[in-house]
Amino acid sequence: MVANGKQVSAILKPNRYWAALRPHLPRFSVEEQRAAVALYRGLAKGEPVDDAQLARPLGLSIIETRAFLERETIKCLVYTDDLGRVLGFGGLAARGLGRQLRQPYLFKELRGA
């Protein structure tokens, strides 16, 4: 790639990449961080995570868990199926479910849909 008459690499260094990305990422509260960890742990087992599975480690009811997943900071990173189970979160998907993922909210926003 050429910029200003100089040959430059199109690959950003990790620290520059994260510095550019950071302002666009949601900021999680402590409880949202706990939910993210619980979702990653559940998805790492290779299966979708339902409301009851997420509610247990968070100490929430199923209704509270569903409302929690609707928060804007979380919602933009959650991929669900038609039953409301979480198939993917923040780039990690349950094994073999990549084709079933719905288009994430974040990408719809970025494309202006």
N, CA, C and O atoms as CSV, one atom per row, in Angstrom:
chain,resi,resn,atom,element,x,y,z
A,1,MET,N,N,0.839,-1.162,0.000
A,1,MET,CA,C,0.000,0.000,0.000
A,1,MET,C,C,0.896,1.240,0.000
A,1,MET,O,O,1.913,1.271,0.692
A,2,VAL,N,N,0.527,2.246,-0.762
A,2,VAL,CA,C,1.306,3.479,-0.851
A,2,VAL,C,C,0.494,4.629,-0.282
A,2,VAL,O,O,-0.658,4.830,-0.666
A,3,ALA,N,N,1.091,5.387,0.634
A,3,ALA,CA,C,0.446,6.556,1.228
A,3,ALA,C,C,1.447,7.693,1.259
A,3,ALA,O,O,2.559,7.535,1.763
A,4,ASN,N,N,1.055,8.845,0.719
A,4,ASN,CA,C,1.942,10.003,0.658
A,4,ASN,C,C,3.260,9.676,-0.029
A,4,ASN,O,O,4.316,10.177,0.357
A,5,GLY,N,N,3.188,8.833,-1.048
A,5,GLY,CA,C,4.372,8.474,-1.812
A,5,GLY,C,C,5.303,7.489,-1.137
A,5,GLY,O,O,6.377,7.197,-1.664
A,6,LYS,N,N,4.911,6.964,0.030
A,6,LYS,CA,C,5.751,6.006,0.762
A,6,LYS,C,C,5.063,4.657,0.819
A,6,LYS,O,O,3.840,4.577,0.930
A,7,GLN,N,N,5.846,3.607,0.745
A,7,GLN,CA,C,5.323,2.253,0.899
A,7,GLN,C,C,5.058,2.001,2.384
A,7,GLN,O,O,5.965,2.126,3.207
A,8,VAL,N,N,3.823,1.647,2.727
A,8,VAL,CA,C,3.483,1.358,4.121
A,8,VAL,C,C,2.775,0.014,4.201
A,8,VAL,O,O,2.136,-0.430,3.247
A,9,SER,N,N,2.899,-0.608,5.333
A,9,SER,CA,C,2.249,-1.887,5.563
A,9,SER,C,C,0.772,-1.656,5.854
A,9,SER,O,O,0.415,-0.729,6.581
A,10,ALA,N,N,-0.085,-2.500,5.284
A,10,ALA,CA,C,-1.523,-2.410,5.550
A,10,ALA,C,C,-1.883,-3.073,6.875
A,10,ALA,O,O,-3.031,-2.993,7.312
A,11,ILE,N,N,-0.937,-3.713,7.507
A,11,ILE,CA,C,-1.182,-4.409,8.770
A,11,ILE,C,C,-0.804,-3.493,9.923
A,11,ILE,O,O,0.341,-3.056,10.042
A,12,LEU,N,N,-1.790,-3.210,10.773
A,12,LEU,CA,C,-1.535,-2.368,11.939
A,12,LEU,C,C,-0.829,-3.154,13.030
A,12,LEU,O,O,-1.042,-4.357,13.182
A,13,LYS,N,N,-0.005,-2.477,13.772
A,13,LYS,CA,C,0.604,-3.072,14.957
A,13,LYS,C,C,-0.506,-3.250,15.994
A,13,LYS,O,O,-1.435,-2.443,16.039
A,14,PRO,N,N,-0.427,-4.295,16.830
A,14,PRO,CA,C,-1.510,-4.548,17.796
A,14,PRO,C,C,-1.873,-3.354,18.666
A,14,PRO,O,O,-3.058,-3.097,18.877
A,15,ASN,N,N,-0.899,-2.621,19.173
A,15,ASN,CA,C,-1.225,-1.486,20.049
A,15,ASN,C,C,-1.949,-0.376,19.285
A,15,ASN,O,O,-2.815,0.285,19.859
A,16,ARG,N,N,-1.626,-0.153,18.021
A,16,ARG,CA,C,-2.333,0.852,17.220
A,16,ARG,C,C,-3.728,0.364,16.858
A,16,ARG,O,O,-4.679,1.145,16.815
A,17,TYR,N,N,-3.843,-0.935,16.599
A,17,TYR,CA,C,-5.155,-1.521,16.289
A,17,TYR,C,C,-6.113,-1.329,17.458
A,17,TYR,O,O,-7.234,-0.855,17.272
A,18,TRP,N,N,-5.672,-1.698,18.672
A,18,TRP,CA,C,-6.533,-1.578,19.846
A,18,TRP,C,C,-6.824,-0.134,20.191
A,18,TRP,O,O,-7.927,0.190,20.633
A,19,ALA,N,N,-5.843,0.745,19.993
A,19,ALA,CA,C,-6.079,2.166,20.265
A,19,ALA,C,C,-7.172,2.713,19.342
A,19,ALA,O,O,-7.990,3.531,19.766
A,20,ALA,N,N,-7.188,2.267,18.094
A,20,ALA,CA,C,-8.214,2.712,17.143
A,20,ALA,C,C,-9.562,2.074,17.432
A,20,ALA,O,O,-10.601,2.696,17.213
A,21,LEU,N,N,-9.558,0.837,17.923
A,21,LEU,CA,C,-10.795,0.101,18.170
A,21,LEU,C,C,-11.466,0.484,19.493
A,21,LEU,O,O,-12.694,0.511,19.577
A,22,ARG,N,N,-10.685,0.775,20.505
A,22,ARG,CA,C,-11.191,1.006,21.866
A,22,ARG,C,C,-12.367,1.979,21.944
A,22,ARG,O,O,-13.335,1.672,22.640
A,23,PRO,N,N,-12.342,3.134,21.271
A,23,PRO,CA,C,-13.478,4.061,21.404
A,23,PRO,C,C,-14.799,3.508,20.857
A,23,PRO,O,O,-15.866,4.036,21.170
A,24,HIS,N,N,-14.735,2.465,20.055
A,24,HIS,CA,C,-15.940,1.913,19.437
A,24,HIS,C,C,-16.512,0.711,20.188
A,24,HIS,O,O,-17.578,0.209,19.832
A,25,LEU,N,N,-15.820,0.254,21.210
A,25,LEU,CA,C,-16.267,-0.898,21.983
A,25,LEU,C,C,-17.130,-0.447,23.161
A,25,LEU,O,O,-16.883,0.600,23.759
A,26,PRO,N,N,-18.144,-1.249,23.485
A,26,PRO,CA,C,-18.962,-0.881,24.650
A,26,PRO,C,C,-18.159,-1.016,25.937
A,26,PRO,O,O,-17.270,-1.861,26.040
A,27,ARG,N,N,-18.474,-0.187,26.902
A,27,ARG,CA,C,-17.827,-0.266,28.218
A,27,ARG,C,C,-18.747,-1.053,29.143
A,27,ARG,O,O,-19.900,-0.681,29.358
A,28,PHE,N,N,-18.221,-2.141,29.683
A,28,PHE,CA,C,-19.005,-3.026,30.532
A,28,PHE,C,C,-18.894,-2.622,31.993
A,28,PHE,O,O,-17.825,-2.260,32.484
A,29,SER,N,N,-20.040,-2.696,32.675
A,29,SER,CA,C,-20.047,-2.553,34.130
A,29,SER,C,C,-19.467,-3.849,34.711
A,29,SER,O,O,-19.217,-4.806,33.978
A,30,VAL,N,N,-19.260,-3.871,36.004
A,30,VAL,CA,C,-18.730,-5.074,36.653
A,30,VAL,C,C,-19.684,-6.254,36.436
A,30,VAL,O,O,-19.240,-7.366,36.149
A,31,GLU,N,N,-20.990,-6.014,36.573
A,31,GLU,CA,C,-21.943,-7.120,36.384
A,31,GLU,C,C,-21.982,-7.571,34.922
A,31,GLU,O,O,-22.183,-8.755,34.652
A,32,GLU,N,N,-21.795,-6.659,33.990
A,32,GLU,CA,C,-21.734,-7.045,32.574
A,32,GLU,C,C,-20.479,-7.853,32.281
A,32,GLU,O,O,-20.502,-8.763,31.453
A,33,GLN,N,N,-19.388,-7.525,32.957
A,33,GLN,CA,C,-18.157,-8.310,32.811
A,33,GLN,C,C,-18.376,-9.736,33.320
A,33,GLN,O,O,-17.922,-10.698,32.701
A,34,ARG,N,N,-19.067,-9.865,34.442
A,34,ARG,CA,C,-19.380,-11.194,34.986
A,34,ARG,C,C,-20.238,-11.983,34.000
A,34,ARG,O,O,-20.020,-13.177,33.797
A,35,ALA,N,N,-21.212,-11.312,33.389
A,35,ALA,CA,C,-22.075,-11.969,32.406
A,35,ALA,C,C,-21.259,-12.402,31.191
A,35,ALA,O,O,-21.466,-13.495,30.665
A,36,ALA,N,N,-20.343,-11.561,30.745
A,36,ALA,CA,C,-19.501,-11.906,29.598
A,36,ALA,C,C,-18.675,-13.155,29.892
A,36,ALA,O,O,-18.575,-14.051,29.054
A,37,VAL,N,N,-18.091,-13.211,31.069
A,37,VAL,CA,C,-17.299,-14.391,31.450
A,37,VAL,C,C,-18.182,-15.633,31.489
A,37,VAL,O,O,-17.786,-16.694,31.006
A,38,ALA,N,N,-19.379,-15.504,32.062
A,38,ALA,CA,C,-20.309,-16.643,32.128
A,38,ALA,C,C,-20.706,-17.102,30.723
A,38,ALA,O,O,-20.792,-18.302,30.465
A,39,LEU,N,N,-20.947,-16.158,29.821
A,39,LEU,CA,C,-21.297,-16.530,28.441
A,39,LEU,C,C,-20.125,-17.226,27.752
A,39,LEU,O,O,-20.319,-18.245,27.088
A,40,TYR,N,N,-18.924,-16.698,27.899
A,40,TYR,CA,C,-17.754,-17.333,27.292
A,40,TYR,C,C,-17.551,-18.747,27.838
A,40,TYR,O,O,-17.266,-19.674,27.079
A,41,ARG,N,N,-17.697,-18.910,29.144
A,41,ARG,CA,C,-17.534,-20.251,29.741
A,41,ARG,C,C,-18.581,-21.219,29.214
A,41,ARG,O,O,-18.272,-22.368,28.899
A,42,GLY,N,N,-19.821,-20.751,29.120
A,42,GLY,CA,C,-20.877,-21.613,28.600
A,42,GLY,C,C,-20.657,-21.980,27.144
A,42,GLY,O,O,-20.785,-23.146,26.773
A,43,LEU,N,N,-20.329,-21.005,26.319
A,43,LEU,CA,C,-20.111,-21.262,24.889
A,43,LEU,C,C,-18.879,-22.115,24.643
A,43,LEU,O,O,-18.831,-22.874,23.675
A,44,ALA,N,N,-17.882,-21.995,25.510
A,44,ALA,CA,C,-16.653,-22.787,25.354
A,44,ALA,C,C,-16.932,-24.282,25.481
A,44,ALA,O,O,-16.130,-25.101,25.032
A,45,LYS,N,N,-18.055,-24.643,26.086
A,45,LYS,CA,C,-18.441,-26.057,26.182
A,45,LYS,C,C,-18.987,-26.575,24.862
A,45,LYS,O,O,-19.202,-27.777,24.705
A,46,GLY,N,N,-19.216,-25.661,23.900
A,46,GLY,CA,C,-19.646,-26.065,22.573
A,46,GLY,C,C,-21.139,-26.109,22.347
A,46,GLY,O,O,-21.587,-26.541,21.285
A,47,GLU,N,N,-21.915,-25.678,23.311
A,47,GLU,CA,C,-23.375,-25.727,23.201
A,47,GLU,C,C,-23.965,-24.334,23.386
A,47,GLU,O,O,-23.338,-23.479,24.011
A,48,PRO,N,N,-25.163,-24.094,22.851
A,48,PRO,CA,C,-25.831,-22.814,23.089
A,48,PRO,C,C,-26.082,-22.611,24.585
A,48,PRO,O,O,-26.212,-23.575,25.339
A,49,VAL,N,N,-26.149,-21.348,24.999
A,49,VAL,CA,C,-26.392,-21.008,26.397
A,49,VAL,C,C,-27.813,-20.446,26.501
A,49,VAL,O,O,-28.141,-19.441,25.871
A,50,ASP,N,N,-28.651,-21.110,27.307
A,50,ASP,CA,C,-30.013,-20.604,27.486
A,50,ASP,C,C,-30.068,-19.710,28.730
A,50,ASP,O,O,-29.095,-19.597,29.477
A,51,ASP,N,N,-31.227,-19.079,28.931
A,51,ASP,CA,C,-31.386,-18.130,30.027
A,51,ASP,C,C,-31.098,-18.757,31.393
A,51,ASP,O,O,-30.465,-18.132,32.244
A,52,ALA,N,N,-31.558,-19.982,31.598
A,52,ALA,CA,C,-31.349,-20.644,32.889
A,52,ALA,C,C,-29.872,-20.896,33.146
A,52,ALA,O,O,-29.402,-20.729,34.271
A,53,GLN,N,N,-29.135,-21.296,32.115
A,53,GLN,CA,C,-27.696,-21.539,32.270
A,53,GLN,C,C,-26.947,-20.266,32.615
A,53,GLN,O,O,-25.983,-20.300,33.381
A,54,LEU,N,N,-27.376,-19.150,32.060
A,54,LEU,CA,C,-26.726,-17.876,32.355
A,54,LEU,C,C,-27.181,-17.331,33.701
A,54,LEU,O,O,-26.396,-16.700,34.409
A,55,ALA,N,N,-28.428,-17.562,34.060
A,55,ALA,CA,C,-28.977,-17.038,35.309
A,55,ALA,C,C,-28.258,-17.607,36.539
A,55,ALA,O,O,-28.018,-16.888,37.508
A,56,ARG,N,N,-27.915,-18.903,36.494
A,56,ARG,CA,C,-27.300,-19.550,37.671
A,56,ARG,C,C,-26.036,-18.842,38.142
A,56,ARG,O,O,-25.993,-18.415,39.295
A,57,PRO,N,N,-25.000,-18.693,37.308
A,57,PRO,CA,C,-23.775,-18.066,37.826
A,57,PRO,C,C,-23.930,-16.583,38.158
A,57,PRO,O,O,-23.143,-16.034,38.930
A,58,LEU,N,N,-24.941,-15.933,37.579
A,58,LEU,CA,C,-25.152,-14.510,37.842
A,58,LEU,C,C,-26.050,-14.263,39.037
A,58,LEU,O,O,-26.125,-13.142,39.539
A,59,GLY,N,N,-26.736,-15.309,39.501
A,59,GLY,CA,C,-27.651,-15.151,40.623
A,59,GLY,C,C,-28.877,-14.328,40.266
A,59,GLY,O,O,-29.411,-13.599,41.102
A,60,LEU,N,N,-29.324,-14.449,39.011
A,60,LEU,CA,C,-30.495,-13.710,38.532
A,60,LEU,C,C,-31.619,-14.674,38.205
A,60,LEU,O,O,-31.397,-15.871,38.022
A,61,SER,N,N,-32.831,-14.138,38.134
A,61,SER,CA,C,-33.945,-14.953,37.653
A,61,SER,C,C,-33.842,-15.035,36.130
A,61,SER,O,O,-33.074,-14.301,35.509
A,62,ILE,N,N,-34.619,-15.929,35.545
A,62,ILE,CA,C,-34.609,-16.067,34.091
A,62,ILE,C,C,-35.120,-14.781,33.434
A,62,ILE,O,O,-34.600,-14.370,32.397
A,63,ILE,N,N,-36.115,-14.157,34.019
A,63,ILE,CA,C,-36.649,-12.895,33.473
A,63,ILE,C,C,-35.596,-11.795,33.543
A,63,ILE,O,O,-35.425,-11.034,32.591
A,64,GLU,N,N,-34.886,-11.709,34.678
A,64,GLU,CA,C,-33.820,-10.710,34.815
A,64,GLU,C,C,-32.693,-10.963,33.824
A,64,GLU,O,O,-32.106,-10.027,33.281
A,65,THR,N,N,-32.398,-12.241,33.596
A,65,THR,CA,C,-31.341,-12.598,32.649
A,65,THR,C,C,-31.713,-12.172,31.236
A,65,THR,O,O,-30.880,-11.627,30.512
A,66,ARG,N,N,-32.963,-12.416,30.837
A,66,ARG,CA,C,-33.430,-12.011,29.505
A,66,ARG,C,C,-33.326,-10.498,29.351
A,66,ARG,O,O,-32.875,-10.014,28.313
A,67,ALA,N,N,-33.738,-9.747,30.371
A,67,ALA,CA,C,-33.641,-8.283,30.334
A,67,ALA,C,C,-32.183,-7.841,30.269
A,67,ALA,O,O,-31.840,-6.885,29.575
A,68,PHE,N,N,-31.342,-8.548,30.998
A,68,PHE,CA,C,-29.915,-8.235,31.006
A,68,PHE,C,C,-29.318,-8.362,29.604
A,68,PHE,O,O,-28.520,-7.524,29.186
A,69,LEU,N,N,-29.707,-9.410,28.884
A,69,LEU,CA,C,-29.189,-9.627,27.527
A,69,LEU,C,C,-29.695,-8.590,26.532
A,69,LEU,O,O,-29.156,-8.472,25.431
A,70,GLU,N,N,-30.723,-7.842,26.910
A,70,GLU,CA,C,-31.260,-6.792,26.041
A,70,GLU,C,C,-30.579,-5.444,26.254
A,70,GLU,O,O,-30.871,-4.489,25.533
A,71,ARG,N,N,-29.681,-5.348,27.224
A,71,ARG,CA,C,-28.941,-4.099,27.425
A,71,ARG,C,C,-28.118,-3.806,26.175
A,71,ARG,O,O,-27.571,-4.720,25.559
A,72,GLU,N,N,-28.033,-2.548,25.808
A,72,GLU,CA,C,-27.326,-2.169,24.579
A,72,GLU,C,C,-25.861,-2.616,24.580
A,72,GLU,O,O,-25.339,-3.034,23.546
A,73,THR,N,N,-25.201,-2.530,25.736
A,73,THR,CA,C,-23.786,-2.907,25.783
A,73,THR,C,C,-23.580,-4.395,25.531
A,73,THR,O,O,-22.552,-4.788,24.980
A,74,ILE,N,N,-24.531,-5.221,25.921
A,74,ILE,CA,C,-24.437,-6.668,25.742
A,74,ILE,C,C,-25.070,-7.090,24.417
A,74,ILE,O,O,-24.509,-7.900,23.679
A,75,LYS,N,N,-26.232,-6.535,24.131
A,75,LYS,CA,C,-27.029,-6.926,22.963
A,75,LYS,C,C,-26.237,-6.871,21.658
A,75,LYS,O,O,-26.409,-7.723,20.787
A,76,CYS,N,N,-25.379,-5.877,21.527
A,76,CYS,CA,C,-24.643,-5.714,20.269
A,76,CYS,C,C,-23.611,-6.818,20.045
A,76,CYS,O,O,-23.072,-6.937,18.945
A,77,LEU,N,N,-23.330,-7.618,21.057
A,77,LEU,CA,C,-22.327,-8.685,20.939
A,77,LEU,C,C,-22.924,-10.084,21.012
A,77,LEU,O,O,-22.203,-11.075,20.896
A,78,VAL,N,N,-24.251,-10.169,21.208
A,78,VAL,CA,C,-24.918,-11.452,21.404
A,78,VAL,C,C,-25.551,-11.936,20.102
A,78,VAL,O,O,-26.227,-11.173,19.411
A,79,TYR,N,N,-25.330,-13.194,19.775
A,79,TYR,CA,C,-25.934,-13.855,18.621
A,79,TYR,C,C,-26.879,-14.924,19.159
A,79,TYR,O,O,-26.457,-15.801,19.912
A,80,THR,N,N,-28.148,-14.857,18.780
A,80,THR,CA,C,-29.121,-15.807,19.322
A,80,THR,C,C,-29.794,-16.610,18.218
A,80,THR,O,O,-29.744,-16.258,17.039
A,81,ASP,N,N,-30.430,-17.708,18.643
A,81,ASP,CA,C,-31.243,-18.488,17.708
A,81,ASP,C,C,-32.709,-18.114,17.917
A,81,ASP,O,O,-33.019,-17.228,18.714
A,82,ASP,N,N,-33.593,-18.776,17.214
A,82,ASP,CA,C,-35.023,-18.460,17.302
A,82,ASP,C,C,-35.629,-18.789,18.666
A,82,ASP,O,O,-36.719,-18.316,18.989
A,83,LEU,N,N,-34.936,-19.591,19.463
A,83,LEU,CA,C,-35.419,-19.936,20.803
A,83,LEU,C,C,-34.884,-18.970,21.858
A,83,LEU,O,O,-35.222,-19.090,23.036
A,84,GLY,N,N,-34.047,-18.010,21.442
A,84,GLY,CA,C,-33.477,-17.057,22.378
A,84,GLY,C,C,-32.201,-17.524,23.043
A,84,GLY,O,O,-31.641,-16.819,23.883
A,85,ARG,N,N,-31.733,-18.720,22.672
A,85,ARG,CA,C,-30.475,-19.211,23.248
A,85,ARG,C,C,-29.309,-18.447,22.627
A,85,ARG,O,O,-29.351,-18.076,21.454
A,86,VAL,N,N,-28.277,-18.220,23.421
A,86,VAL,CA,C,-27.094,-17.533,22.927
A,86,VAL,C,C,-26.227,-18.544,22.190
A,86,VAL,O,O,-25.765,-19.528,22.767
A,87,LEU,N,N,-26.014,-18.279,20.901
A,87,LEU,CA,C,-25.165,-19.136,20.074
A,87,LEU,C,C,-23.750,-18.595,19.989
A,87,LEU,O,O,-22.800,-19.346,19.769
A,88,GLY,N,N,-23.616,-17.295,20.163
A,88,GLY,CA,C,-22.302,-16.674,20.080
A,88,GLY,C,C,-22.284,-15.370,20.846
A,88,GLY,O,O,-23.309,-14.710,21.023
A,89,PHE,N,N,-21.097,-15.017,21.294
A,89,PHE,CA,C,-20.939,-13.771,22.039
A,89,PHE,C,C,-19.538,-13.227,21.789
A,89,PHE,O,O,-18.545,-13.923,22.000
A,90,GLY,N,N,-19.470,-11.991,21.344
A,90,GLY,CA,C,-18.174,-11.319,21.193
A,90,GLY,C,C,-17.149,-12.091,20.396
A,90,GLY,O,O,-15.960,-12.036,20.709
A,91,GLY,N,N,-17.574,-12.802,19.384
A,91,GLY,CA,C,-16.640,-13.518,18.516
A,91,GLY,C,C,-16.494,-14.998,18.802
A,91,GLY,O,O,-15.877,-15.709,18.009
A,92,LEU,N,N,-17.038,-15.490,19.906
A,92,LEU,CA,C,-16.968,-16.922,20.220
A,92,LEU,C,C,-18.337,-17.542,19.978
A,92,LEU,O,O,-19.341,-17.085,20.526
A,93,ALA,N,N,-18.371,-18.581,19.157
A,93,ALA,CA,C,-19.630,-19.270,18.870
A,93,ALA,C,C,-19.558,-20.697,19.375
A,93,ALA,O,O,-18.490,-21.307,19.419
A,94,ALA,N,N,-20.725,-21.221,19.759
A,94,ALA,CA,C,-20.796,-22.631,20.130
A,94,ALA,C,C,-20.373,-23.452,18.913
A,94,ALA,O,O,-20.671,-23.080,17.778
A,95,ARG,N,N,-19.705,-24.527,19.138
A,95,ARG,CA,C,-19.152,-25.377,18.082
A,95,ARG,C,C,-20.208,-25.767,17.052
A,95,ARG,O,O,-21.310,-26.193,17.399
A,96,GLY,N,N,-19.852,-25.613,15.787
A,96,GLY,CA,C,-20.703,-26.069,14.697
A,96,GLY,C,C,-21.932,-25.229,14.438
A,96,GLY,O,O,-22.793,-25.630,13.655
A,97,LEU,N,N,-22.040,-24.077,15.070
A,97,LEU,CA,C,-23.251,-23.288,14.920
A,97,LEU,C,C,-23.042,-22.010,14.113
A,97,LEU,O,O,-23.942,-21.174,14.042
A,98,GLY,N,N,-21.888,-21.849,13.514
A,98,GLY,CA,C,-21.572,-20.621,12.791
A,98,GLY,C,C,-22.580,-20.258,11.724
A,98,GLY,O,O,-22.871,-19.075,11.545
A,99,ARG,N,N,-23.124,-21.222,11.010
A,99,ARG,CA,C,-24.069,-20.922,9.933
A,99,ARG,C,C,-25.437,-20.523,10.454
A,99,ARG,O,O,-26.226,-19.926,9.720
A,100,GLN,N,N,-25.733,-20.842,11.705
A,100,GLN,CA,C,-27.045,-20.520,12.262
A,100,GLN,C,C,-27.090,-19.134,12.897
A,100,GLN,O,O,-28.161,-18.671,13.291
A,101,LEU,N,N,-25.952,-18.473,13.002
A,101,LEU,CA,C,-25.923,-17.176,13.666
A,101,LEU,C,C,-26.686,-16.129,12.867
A,101,LEU,O,O,-26.567,-16.039,11.645
A,102,ARG,N,N,-27.468,-15.346,13.586
A,102,ARG,CA,C,-28.153,-14.225,12.956
A,102,ARG,C,C,-27.162,-13.086,12.791
A,102,ARG,O,O,-26.128,-13.047,13.458
A,103,GLN,N,N,-27.481,-12.173,11.909
A,103,GLN,CA,C,-26.627,-11.011,11.731
A,103,GLN,C,C,-26.634,-10.213,13.022
A,103,GLN,O,O,-27.707,-9.883,13.528
A,104,PRO,N,N,-25.467,-9.892,13.570
A,104,PRO,CA,C,-25.426,-9.179,14.846
A,104,PRO,C,C,-25.921,-7.739,14.724
A,104,PRO,O,O,-25.771,-7.095,13.686
A,105,TYR,N,N,-26.503,-7.262,15.797
A,105,TYR,CA,C,-27.029,-5.911,15.895
A,105,TYR,C,C,-25.965,-4.877,15.537
A,105,TYR,O,O,-26.250,-3.921,14.817
A,106,LEU,N,N,-24.748,-5.060,16.030
A,106,LEU,CA,C,-23.681,-4.094,15.806
A,106,LEU,C,C,-23.438,-3.887,14.319
A,106,LEU,O,O,-23.296,-2.750,13.868
A,107,PHE,N,N,-23.388,-4.968,13.556
A,107,PHE,CA,C,-23.108,-4.840,12.141
A,107,PHE,C,C,-24.261,-4.165,11.409
A,107,PHE,O,O,-24.038,-3.457,10.427
A,108,LYS,N,N,-25.481,-4.374,11.869
A,108,LYS,CA,C,-26.626,-3.683,11.282
A,108,LYS,C,C,-26.480,-2.178,11.512
A,108,LYS,O,O,-26.737,-1.380,10.611
A,109,GLU,N,N,-26.064,-1.793,12.725
A,109,GLU,CA,C,-25.878,-0.382,13.037
A,109,GLU,C,C,-24.772,0.230,12.181
A,109,GLU,O,O,-24.929,1.338,11.668
A,110,LEU,N,N,-23.666,-0.475,12.025
A,110,LEU,CA,C,-22.550,0.050,11.254
A,110,LEU,C,C,-22.910,0.219,9.780
A,110,LEU,O,O,-22.420,1.130,9.113
A,111,ARG,N,N,-23.770,-0.665,9.280
A,111,ARG,CA,C,-24.172,-0.583,7.884
A,111,ARG,C,C,-25.344,0.368,7.687
A,111,ARG,O,O,-25.742,0.644,6.555
A,112,GLY,N,N,-25.890,0.864,8.780
A,112,GLY,CA,C,-26.987,1.802,8.697
A,112,GLY,C,C,-28.322,1.160,8.393
A,112,GLY,O,O,-29.246,1.838,7.943
A,113,ALA,N,N,-28.442,-0.152,8.632
A,113,ALA,CA,C,-29.707,-0.860,8.360
A,113,ALA,C,C,-30.734,-0.596,9.428
A,113,ALA,O,O,-31.849,-1.112,9.354
